[in-house]
Amino acid sequence: MGWRPRIASFRTYIRELNWRRHLAFIIILTALTAVLFLGYLSGPLPTGTDSEGLVMTWDMGLSSGGLFSSWEPYSALGFQNDPIPLPSAMFALASWMGLSSSTTCKLIMAGSFWLAGAAMYLCALKISRSRLASSIAAIVFCFNQVFLSQIMEGHYFFAIGFALLPVAFLTLYLTIVEENCWAILALPMIFFAYGGSSAPHMILILSIFIVVMSILYFIQDRTRLHRIAYPSIALVLLVIPTALSRFSSGTGILNASYRLSEAQFWSYRDIFSALALRSTENSHMRGGTVQSWAIVDGLDDVMMVLSFVIPIMAVLSLYFLELRRLKLALAGTGLVMLFFALGPNQPLSGLFVWMFQNIPLLDSIRVFSRFGMFIGLVYALLVALLIAELQKRPLINLSIPHLPRLQVKRSDKLLAATVVVVMLASSSSVFIQGPSSFSLPESYAEPFELISSIEGDYRILTLPYGDVYYDTALGKYDGYPLTLTNDPGSYSQMVTGKEVAYGDHSEDYWAVWGSMVSEHKYGYRYLPILLGDTASVRYVVGQIHAPPSEVSDFRNMTGLRQYLVLSGSSTIMVNDHYSERVHAAGSLTLTTGGRADILTSLATGVVHLEDTDLVLLGQIEDSYDLQALWATSPHVIVLGGDLLQLLVENGAFSGDQLMRLGKYAEDTIDDSSDYWITSSEFVRDGSLLHDSAYTVGENVMEVALTTAGAGSYDVYLRHRTGPGSGNLSVTVDDKAAITVPTYSPLSKETWTKVGTYYLESSETLVKIWGDGSGWCSVDDLLVVPAGDVDRKTSEVSEHLKNNSSSVTYLYGPDDLATDRGQDWELVDGTEGWGLSHNGSEDPSLVVKALIPFDGLWTITLRTMNGSSAPSAIIEDIAVNGTDLGDGSYVFEANLSKGLRTIELRTSSAYSVTIESDGSDTEYGLAGAVVTYERKSPWSYEVNVNTTTPTFLKLSESFSEQWTAHDGSGTLLHYQSGSQVNGYYLPSAGNYSITIDYAWQERYQTNLVIFIAATLMATLGLAAALWWKKGRNDTRQ
């Protein structure tokens, strides 16, 4: 064929396309997009509850080389977050083109809306062969309210996934139904693009959609079962990116696991809302609760009724025979999506609850109403097929018994007009209060602009402490968006280029300090020392909307001084205890207890983080690391003098002897009145390092355990005591119930010996009862041969004598309050809550300590302001104290091994420490010089010149993946300061150390695997098509 016939053929093809009609739809869609996103042009920062995350992440990624970094360090000391590859490439391209990250994010969101409409138009056009039907399908699809809520909330990757849904569905349709060669060849690339650019939950839901629809379609047409290979290949390629990045390191999707109550709240409340696809995520538009989309009160019910037109039309399309198999498969899949969208709020709630608790990954989804996006896909296609069918029938006869016959002309156009009116009316508020943007007002930006000129590798903490979203109750100033939006502090990174200390990751760590500050717990004033050491916090910014009381609390903290009060009323404070991201200490201290006890140790002065690294024993799980750290630590702190807890945290008991009771409670239910539930409440307040079991009702928890055989066993229970606690009892093998004491003036964790039992069988059942009279919380159950605890206590005492230069028993207010009389009260003093005596008699506090070995011991009492000089009676001998001048008094006494009683005659107390002589202890850093270069977010080059063994700290959230090599091998790696990475340099010398986030290499390998799998699938399908074509040619 010559060039002239080819041109003529092309012209004919263009004429047959009716491109003017297609262009008309594109113009209309573009106009709707422009109207909807007009507000995006008003400022650089897009609004939306989660809109800041992507803007900030990519902005920091562009400046630090972290677009493809598996470690995201920009908030909360960092966390693993394998970036979705295609958006990363898109941001790199946008940067090359000179576009800012905020502009790129706006283009993503507006482009997703436009692409959703255009893609559905093409998809429906190919299936229905009707331009009118496909235009209406596009309107139904892109005005899906669940999709619109993702736009309003700033969920970029959900929006991308929704926009690509029609493309993915059309590809499946053409391969399964028509076995189109071009679609088969494009299938790997299409699902490569979807899996590499969409939110993990969109991929999970689409996987369910593909499986269900394929089953329903092939059940109807078993002659085409060989085509099931196409959706199978699509499914594999779809999940590869998520599977490799999220599960290879042992994590789930977003490393999340939600409760049924959250699934219930974020699912549709009733079948009507689900069928109408009302959104449950409208926090940006109407505040932080689930509200309607109607701007005018009272119109919501009208909009609901109007919205039912769409599902009714979708059902009516099933009446017509054309493409019946496809329609039934779509309708059946839509019902499955409806089942999940309703969550536990439905007649089949029992089935859903069972699936939620037993099917992997299902509990990683919180907002089940997002299944409504896939119901919207079903609606759009079924409505398109209905309109296409009606176009073939210019005249419709409606015959209803006992009523006159009714003839409807051009029913397709009437139906199309109805759909447009319904969709635009029900979503009208999005045009009034739709996507918008803003500029950060000067009063909010001012402190960050000032800090941006100060060089250094440091982090910034903003107040209000812990706010991820702007609390509207605090008031907004100078044009900050009235809708629910991110806290302004999160935008500080874009102004300063510095990372923020707080974030919504590592909540178990950050929540502790917020709890201690808000409740003025003893030691809270020493928080700057910890944050300077572990988090490299140099500046604290009290924003204009921060509560004055909170700013005052931070201003009065030790080592945090006011730097500047700006004209906009914001405050900048500088931390004198700031340490660089990589720094060193000269000694190591091991301690029992939780994170909150770290501040207690700092307040009592038994630890100085400037020259000492502090390690929580309960966080060291590897026995080799534990032994190595014991060998290097000259100082051990035992909270509350509890040697049994020291044994537990030191790994003295096997997993068959020590049971973590949180594992025996319900972890997907949070109705503590009817169940024992797994609770992380006391992890977040710093009391514990692992979840506990908690109840407020009359409930029984059964713990089945296996012992070594028949014999006598001691049973111990670690539980929480405190105000408001209920009665707790324990039975062992149905023997008499033992009541466990649960009251104490201040909440604390304690061990109680339940009793000694003769067990006749190796199979034992322990029942723990809460009677519903108050809350009950239990942590651990220990069942050991009788006398085993005493024997191991003696062994650890000997170990402390021979291997530790200094041992400190530390008693905080919660420990001292246990035995106080009625004349003692809790008072909020300058250091936080302490004990104060208000009676007339001579006040005294009694401390009973199990001394591990004979020797000279120093007792230090820290009193509140205004206390008279205290005295002490130790083993019936009066001892005079030495006044240190800061409210602390020191007493010395020779104590012999065993249980000893110490009576302190004082009118107030914050803490008591009992410390061995420690004359051989060598503290301090002997001239270690540390320099480092941050090569990338996942790699550091560190040089250390030291004259003594040294402990190196890296201020990134602890992960086993942060490995350090010094050329001769891998350094000992442990969790430092309860949150960051510590490494041990065993001798003096010059070290050149490379610290890498090891998972980065695996992530990059995963990208290669992903691309290779896509290419192999494409080549395999091409070869199969070539072979099939050759076989058909041979037959002919």
Secondary structure, DSSP 8 states (H G I E B T S, - for coil): --HHHHHHHHHHHHHHHTHHHHHHHHHHHHHHHHHHTGGGGS-SEE-STTHHHHHHHHHHHHHHT-TT-SEE-SBTT-EE----HHHHHHHHHHHHTT--HHHHHHHHHHHHHHHHHHHHHHHHHHHH--HHHHHHHHHHHHT-HHHHHHHHHT-HHHHHHHHHHHHHHHHHHHHHTS--HHHHHHHHHHHHHHHTTS-HHHHHHHHHHHHHHHHHHHHH-GGGGGGGHHHHHHHHHHHHHHIIIIITTT--GGG----HHHHHHTS-SSHHHHHTT--S--HHHH-SS---S-SSTT-HHHHHHHHTHHHHHHHHGGGS-TTHHHHHHHHHHHHHHHHHHHTTSSTTHHHHHHHHHHSTTGGG---GGGGHHHHHHHHHHHHHHHHHHHHT-SEEEE--TTS--EEEESHHHHHHHHHHHHHHHHTTHHHHS-S-EE---HHHHHHHHHHTTS-SS-EEEEESTT-SB--GGG---TT--SSS-B-GGGGHHHHH--EES--SSSHHHHHHHHHHHHHT-TTGGGHHHHHHHHS-EEEEEE-TTS-HHHHHHHHTSTTEEEEEE-TTS-EEEEETT---SEEEESEEEEE-S-THHHHHHHHHTS--TTTEEEEEGGG---HHHHHHHHHH-SEEEEETT-HHHHHHHTT-S-TTTEEEGGGGSBSS---TTTS-EEE-HHHHTTS-SS-EEEESSEEEEEEEEE-SSSEEEEEEEEEEE-TTB--EEEEETT---EEE----SS-EEEEEEEEEEEESSSEEEEEEEEESSSBEEEEEEEEEETTHHHHHHHHHHHHHHHH-SEEEEEE-HHHHGGG--TTEEEEEETTEEEEEE-SSS---EEEEEEE-S-EEEEEEEE--TT----EEEETTEEE--EE-SSSEEEEEEEE-SEEEEEEEE-SEESEEEEEE--TT---S--S-EEEEEEEETTEEEEEEEESS-EEEEEEEE--TTEEEE-SSSB-EEEEETTTEEEEEE-SSEEEEEEEEETHHHHHHHHHHHHHHHHHHHHHHHHHHHHHHHHHHHHH-
